Amino acid sequence: LTNCTTVIPLTFQTNVLTELRKWKLSLIEHHKLQMRQEKEKHAAHVKQLSNEMENLKELLHTYEISIGRKDEVVITNLTQALERQKERIELMRNFTLWRIQHVQAKQEEYANRIADRQFRTALTKKVWAAWRSLSEEKWKEKVAKACQLRAEDVCVQLTNDYEAKIAELTAALEQTKAEILRLHSEREQYEDTMKKAFMRGVCALNLEAMTMFQGK
């Protein structure tokens, strides 16, 4: 991280660390909420056990009333059974409390371990993304220069090709113009020949008409 501070701005590091601390605190709050829910479940369980104890107390009171009418052996047995039941309930209650505390300690340890791991992972990703962004910018500059040089070569090649094509088309155009001039000349000669032939035909008709009129 110390080596990366020369590349990553201080404000960027501060923002990244702030976001990761917020995220870590949110994870811890989430696990605290889970532990609070477990405590509530435990309280409900304890309340249920207390109700059972109250019921047992009522039962004990009932037994005390009933055993007053029985002999001492029955009274002793019932008292011992109730005491054992009380001891069992107390042991279950103590075991439940210990188990809940043990689970809460494990949950806190696991939550802290997960939060630290996520914090380190997120920080590594941020640093990697910053380094990759800088590398991509340098790579883009190299690619842009290479593309520019390649484009210049292509433009020179295209210019040469177009100049050669223009020269070829210019020569073809000059040849076409010469052909058009030749065709115009032939057309004029043909029209002149047609005019002369037409005039000769008109003259012949005129002479024939004059001959016919003279004969009459």
C-alpha positions as CSV (number, residue, x, y, z in Angstrom):
1,L,0.0,0.0,0.0
2,T,2.9,2.4,0.8
3,N,4.4,1.8,-2.7
4,C,1.0,2.6,-4.3
5,T,0.7,6.0,-2.6
6,T,3.0,7.4,-5.3
7,V,0.4,6.5,-7.9
8,I,-2.9,6.8,-6.2
9,P,-3.8,10.4,-5.0
10,L,-4.2,10.9,-1.2
11,T,-7.9,11.9,-1.5
12,F,-8.6,8.7,-3.5
13,Q,-7.1,6.6,-0.8
14,T,-9.0,8.5,1.9
15,N,-12.3,8.0,0.1
16,V,-11.6,4.3,-0.4
17,L,-10.7,3.8,3.3
18,T,-13.8,5.8,4.4
19,E,-16.1,3.7,2.3
20,L,-14.5,0.4,3.5
21,R,-14.8,1.5,7.1
22,K,-18.5,2.4,6.6
23,W,-19.0,-1.0,5.0
24,K,-17.2,-2.7,7.9
25,L,-19.3,-0.9,10.4
26,S,-22.5,-1.9,8.5
27,L,-21.4,-5.6,8.7
28,I,-20.7,-5.3,12.5
29,E,-24.2,-3.6,12.9
30,H,-25.8,-6.5,11.0
31,H,-24.1,-9.1,13.2
32,K,-25.1,-7.1,16.3
33,L,-28.7,-7.2,15.1
34,Q,-28.4,-11.0,14.7
35,M,-27.0,-11.3,18.2
36,R,-29.8,-9.0,19.6
37,Q,-32.3,-11.3,17.9
38,E,-30.6,-14.3,19.5
39,K,-30.8,-12.6,22.9
40,E,-34.5,-12.0,22.3
41,K,-35.0,-15.7,21.5
42,H,-33.0,-16.5,24.6
43,A,-35.2,-14.2,26.7
44,A,-38.3,-15.8,25.3
45,H,-36.9,-19.3,26.1
46,V,-36.0,-18.2,29.6
47,K,-39.5,-16.8,30.0
48,Q,-40.9,-20.1,28.9
49,L,-38.7,-21.9,31.4
50,S,-39.9,-19.4,34.1
51,N,-43.5,-20.2,33.2
52,E,-42.7,-23.9,33.5
53,M,-41.1,-23.2,36.9
54,E,-44.2,-21.3,38.0
55,N,-46.3,-24.2,36.8
56,L,-44.1,-26.6,38.7
57,K,-44.3,-24.4,41.8
58,E,-48.1,-24.6,41.5
59,L,-47.8,-28.3,41.1
60,L,-45.5,-28.4,44.1
61,H,-48.0,-26.4,46.1
62,T,-50.7,-28.8,45.0
63,Y,-48.5,-31.7,46.0
64,E,-47.8,-30.1,49.3
65,I,-51.5,-29.9,50.0
66,S,-52.0,-33.5,48.9
67,I,-49.0,-34.9,50.7
68,G,-50.3,-33.5,53.9
69,R,-52.8,-36.3,53.7
70,K,-50.2,-39.0,52.9
71,D,-47.6,-40.7,54.9
72,E,-44.0,-39.4,55.3
73,V,-42.5,-41.8,52.6
74,V,-44.8,-40.4,49.9
75,I,-44.0,-36.9,51.0
76,T,-40.3,-37.6,50.9
77,N,-40.4,-39.1,47.4
78,L,-42.4,-36.3,46.0
79,T,-40.2,-33.7,47.5
80,Q,-37.1,-35.4,46.1
81,A,-38.6,-35.6,42.7
82,L,-39.5,-32.0,42.7
83,E,-36.1,-31.0,43.9
84,R,-34.5,-33.1,41.1
85,Q,-36.9,-31.4,38.6
86,K,-35.8,-28.0,39.9
87,E,-32.2,-28.9,39.6
88,R,-32.7,-30.2,36.1
89,I,-34.5,-27.0,35.1
90,E,-31.7,-24.9,36.7
91,L,-29.0,-26.9,35.0
92,M,-30.8,-26.5,31.6
93,R,-31.2,-22.8,32.3
94,N,-27.4,-22.4,33.1
95,F,-26.5,-24.5,30.1
96,T,-28.7,-22.4,27.8
97,L,-27.1,-19.2,29.1
98,W,-23.6,-20.6,28.6
99,R,-24.4,-21.9,25.1
100,I,-25.9,-18.5,24.1
101,Q,-22.8,-16.7,25.4
102,H,-20.5,-19.1,23.6
103,V,-22.5,-18.7,20.3
104,Q,-22.4,-14.9,20.7
105,A,-18.6,-14.9,21.2
106,K,-18.2,-17.1,18.1
107,Q,-20.5,-14.9,16.1
108,E,-18.5,-11.8,17.1
109,E,-15.2,-13.4,16.3
110,Y,-16.5,-14.6,13.0
111,A,-18.0,-11.2,12.1
112,N,-14.8,-9.4,12.9
113,R,-12.8,-11.9,10.9
114,I,-15.1,-11.6,7.9
115,A,-15.1,-7.8,8.1
116,D,-11.3,-7.7,8.2
117,R,-11.1,-10.1,5.2
118,Q,-13.6,-8.1,3.2
119,F,-11.8,-4.9,4.1
120,R,-8.5,-6.3,2.8
121,T,-10.1,-7.7,-0.3
122,A,-11.9,-4.5,-1.1
123,L,-8.7,-2.5,-0.5
124,T,-6.7,-4.8,-2.8
125,K,-9.4,-4.5,-5.5
126,K,-9.3,-0.7,-5.3
127,V,-5.5,-0.6,-5.6
128,W,-5.6,-3.1,-8.4
129,A,-8.3,-1.1,-10.3
130,A,-6.3,2.1,-9.9
131,W,-3.1,0.4,-11.2
132,R,-4.9,-1.2,-14.1
133,S,-6.5,2.2,-15.0
134,L,-3.1,3.8,-15.2
135,S,-1.7,0.9,-17.2
136,E,-4.7,1.0,-19.6
137,E,-4.1,4.8,-20.2
138,K,-0.5,4.2,-21.1
139,W,-1.5,1.3,-23.3
140,K,-4.1,3.4,-25.1
141,E,-1.5,6.1,-25.7
142,K,0.8,3.6,-27.4
143,V,-2.0,2.1,-29.4
144,A,-3.1,5.6,-30.5
145,K,0.4,6.5,-31.7
146,A,0.7,3.2,-33.5
147,C,-2.8,3.7,-35.1
148,Q,-1.8,7.3,-36.1
149,L,1.4,6.1,-37.8
150,R,-0.5,3.3,-39.5
151,A,-3.2,5.8,-40.7
152,E,-0.6,8.1,-42.1
153,D,1.0,5.2,-44.0
154,V,-2.4,4.2,-45.3
155,C,-3.2,7.8,-46.3
156,V,0.1,8.1,-48.2
157,Q,-0.6,4.8,-49.9
158,L,-4.1,5.8,-50.8
159,T,-2.9,9.2,-52.1
160,N,-0.4,7.5,-54.4
161,D,-3.1,5.0,-55.6
162,Y,-5.6,7.8,-56.3
163,E,-3.0,9.9,-58.1
164,A,-2.1,6.9,-60.3
165,K,-5.8,6.3,-60.9
166,I,-6.4,10.0,-61.7
167,A,-3.5,9.9,-64.2
168,E,-5.0,6.8,-65.8
169,L,-8.5,8.4,-66.0
170,T,-7.0,11.6,-67.4
171,A,-5.3,9.7,-70.2
172,A,-8.5,7.8,-70.9
173,L,-10.4,11.1,-70.9
174,E,-7.9,12.6,-73.4
175,Q,-8.3,9.5,-75.6
176,T,-12.1,9.8,-75.4
177,K,-12.0,13.5,-76.4
178,A,-9.8,12.6,-79.4
179,E,-12.3,9.9,-80.4
180,I,-15.2,12.4,-80.0
181,L,-13.4,14.9,-82.2
182,R,-12.8,12.2,-84.8
183,L,-16.5,11.3,-84.8
184,H,-17.5,14.9,-85.1
185,S,-15.2,15.2,-88.1
186,E,-16.6,12.1,-89.7
187,R,-20.1,13.4,-89.0
188,E,-19.4,16.7,-90.7
189,Q,-17.9,14.9,-93.7
190,Y,-21.0,12.6,-93.9
191,E,-23.3,15.6,-93.7
192,D,-21.4,17.4,-96.4
193,T,-21.6,14.4,-98.7
194,M,-25.3,14.1,-98.0
195,K,-25.8,17.7,-98.9
196,K,-23.9,17.4,-102.1
197,A,-25.8,14.3,-103.1
198,F,-29.1,16.0,-102.3
199,M,-28.2,19.0,-104.4
200,R,-27.2,16.8,-107.3
201,G,-30.6,15.0,-107.0
202,V,-32.4,18.4,-107.0
203,C,-30.5,19.6,-110.0
204,A,-31.3,16.4,-111.9
205,L,-35.0,16.7,-111.1
206,N,-34.9,20.4,-112.2
207,L,-33.2,19.4,-115.5
208,E,-35.7,16.7,-116.1
209,A,-38.6,19.0,-115.4
210,M,-37.3,21.6,-117.8
211,T,-36.9,19.0,-120.5
212,M,-40.5,17.9,-120.0
213,F,-41.7,21.5,-120.2
214,Q,-39.7,22.2,-123.3
215,G,-41.0,19.0,-125.0
216,K,-44.6,20.2,-124.4
